């Protein structure tokens, strides 16, 4: 991986991976996708990048792993703040957006 490259450890059917891909697309950020075989054998990169949960998505930013889809979306929004913010600029509204994202993950 060369400097300033992003790689997404991905699985085509994962809604959590789709969330990250949408965020990257909205920001216009280029990235490389690495499809994971979650049923036949996870890659060493995945196992080393997310040793606690051993699941996708994982965003590798210059080799540094960012895990969990909501956390990755917040990271993308912080790293690439313009031109399209993903979260409201108001602290209160941003906390509400994070609450609903967490609620959907747990209840839907």
Helices and strands as residue ranges (DSSP letters): E 6-10, H 15-27, E 32-35, H 44-49, E 58-61, E 64-67, H 69-79, H 91-107
